Amino acid sequence: MQRYRHADLLDFSSNLLARAGLPRERAEVVGSLFVEADLLGYSTHGMQRLPSNVEWLLNGQTRPDGDHEVVSASRGSEIWDAKFLPGPWITASAVDRACDIAKAEGTGTVVVRQAQHIACLASYLERATRRGIMVMITASTPTEASVVPHGGLSRVFSCNPIAAGIPTDGDPILIDTTAAMSAQGPMNRAYRLGRTLSVPMIVSQDGKLSSDPAEFVERDGGILPIGGLEQGYKGFSFALITEALSGALGGFGRASQTGDSEANGVYVQAIDPDHFAGRSTFEHEMGRLADQCRASAVAPGHDAVRIPGDRALALKRDQIENGVGLIAPIVDDIRPWAARLDCPFPEPV
């Protein structure tokens, strides 16, 4: 791993996307969200996503210009059809719009269909928490099947990430998880690097549990829902909820979608505490709860309890100051596109 200046990566990412045809303002937003994912430690969904996004722009799979269509709207909710606008751009716009609605109405919900791949959900959370608003985001890919239902062997679901940003009177709580035991990014990286998974999370076609990513990549094994073979009904339930929110609500579910596109359905809900018990009360309550968790007794030799987001925000602060760490395969994948578009990759710190 080598470190690169944060500002250099921001400039490079936006310049590369702009040279691929994305308007400058959008390129800066998309590029910053990829770098944000690396800052927070989600390296499989950060700058790792630049090559695919550049390729989609160049071959026309991503629509660089124009606006989304507002399919329907009420005081508290909207459905958007992105029609393959860049996923990070349209999702950031949806978060901002949901927050604006929440400021006026208490809650604001935006459901997006046909967004190009939206990458790392954690990257969007502070857009809301900096405004004192709680946000929840989930997404699904209706043409993708990689996760089995509990008790089954056939792939049905995408990995269906679930994220939440919760403001407190200290650092925000930043949750980014999934209904599956693994997202595809870590699975594919482990396969590429010839590594086994940290725990068995794949069920083979003969029903055996495996930690070999080749079982998924080469032999059609399915990723298990959270809870694994024994308690996978928990993750199965979350998968159904996320499909209902990000797919069916927007009319963009598995019943109507075919093909192999990366188009995501996205659900964003923002909640303004000022319309409930009040922002200061909410932030104090959640800050106190977070502190109680951190103060929990632990077994000898174990680390202190962390709140979701603690490690990510500490890593972000360190990398902004000391450089963003990128492993060699990420840089190796980007360099051919940088050369093709005459956009030199930054030098390491």
N, C-alpha and C positions, 0 to 999 in steps of 0.2 A: 504494500500500500504506500502511495505517495500523497502528500498534501499539496493542495493548490489554494491560492488566495480566493477567498469568497467572492470578492468583486470581479476577479478575472473569470471565474466560472459563470457568474451572472452575465457578464458582457459576451463571453463566448457562446453561451447557450442561446441568448436572444439573437445574436448575429447569425448563428447557424440556421436557426428557424426562419429568420427574415430572408436569408439567401435562398432558402427552400420555398419561399413564396408567401410566408405568413406576414401580414401587415405588422409594422414595427411595434405598435402598442400591444397587440396580441402576443407577438413574439416575446416581449419583455415579461408579460404575465405568465405565459406558459413556461418560459425558461426559468423564471424565478421559482415557480412551483416545483419543477424538477430538482432544482438546487435545494429548495427547502426540504424535500424528502431526504436528501443526503445529509443535510444538517441535522435532521432529527433521527438519523440512523436507519432509514428505510431504503437501503441502497439498491434493492432489487426493483424499486419503483421510482427511482430518482433519475439521474442522468443516464442510467442504463436504458431509459425509455427514449432517449433522443434519437438513436438510429431509426427505430420503427416510425417515430413521428415524422422525421425528415422524409423517409421513404413514402409514407402515406401522403404527405404534401406533394411530393414530386410526381407520384403516379395518379393523383386525383382522388384517392380514397378519403382524404380529409378535405373539407371545403374551407378554404382560408378566409373567404370574404362573405359578406352578407350577415343578416341577422337571423335569429331563431323565429319560428312562428309561434305565437301565443294561441294555442288550440282552444283553451277556455280559461276564464278568470272569474274569481269572486273577490270579495273583500279580503279574504284570508288565504286564498290559494290560487295557484296558476298551474297549468300544464303547458310545457314548452316542447316543441319539436325542433331539435337542433339540426336535423338533416346533415349529420356528419361534420358539424363544426368541431374544432379542436376540443377534446374532452376537458382538459384543464381550464381552458378559457371559459367554456360555457358553464362548467361547474362553479368556478369562482364567481361568475356573474349570477348564478342561481343562489349561491350563499348570500351574496350582497343583497339581492332582491328579497330573499326570504327575511333577512334582517330588517330591511326597510319596512316590509309589511308588518313584522312583529313589533317594531317601534310604534306603529300606528294602531295595530289591532290586538296586540298581546302575543299572538302566534302568527307565523307566516310559513306557508308550505309551498314549495315549488317542486314539481315532478317533471323531469326531463326525459324525453325519449330520443333515441338515435344520436346520442353523444358519442363521438369517437372516444377511444379508451381514456379513462379519467385518471389513471395512475394512482398516486398515494392519497388516500382520504385524509390522513393526518395533516397534510400540507395546507388544507383549507380551514382547519379548526380555529386558528388564531385570528382569522379574518372576522369571526364572530365574537370570540371571547374578548378581544381588544375593545369591542363595543359594549361589553357587559352583557352579552347575549349568549344564551346556551344554544348550541346547534347539534342536531343529529343528522347524519348522512348514511345512507346505505345505497348499494349499487348491485346490479346483476347484469349478466350478459346472456340474453335469451337464446342465442345461437351456440352457446358454449356449454358443454357438459363434461365435467371433470370430477364431480363429487357424487358419491352414492347416497341414496336415502338409507336411513337406519334399517339394517336387516337385509339390504339388497346388494347386488353386485353390479348392476347396470348404472352407468354414469347418468345423472339427471341434471344436477345443479352446476352452476358456476360457483366460484369460491365465495362470492357474496360478502364483501367486507361490510363492517358495521363500525361507525365512528361517532364519537361524541366529544364536544368541547364544552367544558363546564367552568365558568368563571368562579374564582374564589377571591378572598381578600389577600391572597398571595399569588403564587403561580397558578395558572389554570390547570385543571385536570384534562388530560388529552388521551382519549381512548381510541385506539385503532386496532380492531380485531376482525375476526371472520367467523362465519358459521361453520367453516371447515377446519380441519386440524392443521392445514397449511394452505397458503396462497400458492399459485402456480409459480411465481417468481422464485422463491426459495427452492422449490422443487426442481425447477429447470436449472438453477445455478448449481445445486448439488450434483445433478446429473452431469452437467458440463465439466465440473471440476473433479468428477470421479469420487465423490464423497457419499457416505451413507447418511441418512437422515438422523437427527438427534434422538428420535423415538420412532417406533413403527407407526405409520399413519396411512398406509396404503393397504387396501384389501385386493388380493389378486383375483383372477377370474375363477380360481378353484376355492376361494373363500379363505385363503391363508393371509395372515398379517405379515407385512413386509416393511422394512426400512430402506429398501433399495429403490432409489428414484427411477431406475430403469424399468421397474415393474409398472410404473405409471407411464413413462415416456414411450417405451418400446412394446409393452405387452398389455396395454389397455386396462391395467389396474386402476381402481378408483380411489380418490382421496376420501378418507373417512370424515364424517361430520364430527364436530367437537363432542368429546365423550367416548370416541372410539367404538370398538365392537361392543363393549358392555353398556355404555351409557350414551350412545350416539343419538338417542332420541332427543337429547337436549339440543345438539347442533342441528339435527333434522328439523326441529321445531323453529329454530332461528332462521334456517334456510327458507322455510315456508313463509315466515313473516317478511323476510327481506324481499322475496319474490312478489309478495302481495303489494308491498309498498313501492318498490322501484320498478316493477313490471306491470302488474295488473292495473294499478291505479291510473297509470298513464296509457293503458291500452297497448302496452309494448311487452307482452309476455311470450311464453313458449308456445302458446296455442296459435299465435299468428305469425311468428318469426321463423324463417328458414335461412339456410346459407351458412357462411362461415365468417361473417364480419365481426369486427371487434366492437360493434356498437353497444353502448351501455345504456341501461335505464338507471336513472338516478333519482333518489328521493332526498329532499332537503327540508328539514323543519327547524325553524328558529323560534325561540321562546324568550320573550323579554320579561325578566323578573319584576320590572317596575310595574307591570300590569297585574302582578300577583301580590306577594307579601312585601315586595320592594327589593331593589337591587342590593342595598347594603345588608339587609336581613339575609337574603339568599347567599350572598358571597360570604358572610360571616358563618352561616350554618355549614356551608360546604368546606370552608377553610378549617373550621373546627373539626369537622369529621375527618378531613384529610390528615390533620395533625394527630388526631387520636389513633388513626391507622399507623402513621409513621412511628408513634410512640409505643406501639404494641411490643410486648415482650417476645423475644425470639429464642430458639434453642441455642445452646452454646455452639459457637463456631459459625453461626449463620449470620448473613447480612441483615441489616435493618429492613423493615418493610418499606417498600417504595410505592408511591401512588403512580398510576399510569400518567406518564408525561414527565415524571421527575428525571429519569435518566435521559430522555430525549431532549429536554430543555437544557440540561447540563451539558450534553454533547453539543448542542447547537451553540451555546455560548462559547465553548472551547474552540469549536471549529471556525466560528466567525473571527475569533482572535488569532488562532494559530494555524489556520488552513483546514480545508475540507479534505478528508481522506477518501481516496478512490482506489479501488483495487485495479490491478493491471487489466483484467478482462473487460472492465467497463471502458477504460481508455482505448484499448485495442479495438473495440467495436466501433467507437466514435471516430477514430482517426481516418478511416477511409472516406467517410462522409465529409469530414473536415477538409481533406485534400481535394475531394471532388468539387466542393463548393468554395475552395480557396479561402478557407476560414481557419487560420492556424490555431491549433490547440494550445492552451496556456502552458507555460513552463512550470514545473513544480517549485514549491517554496524551497 
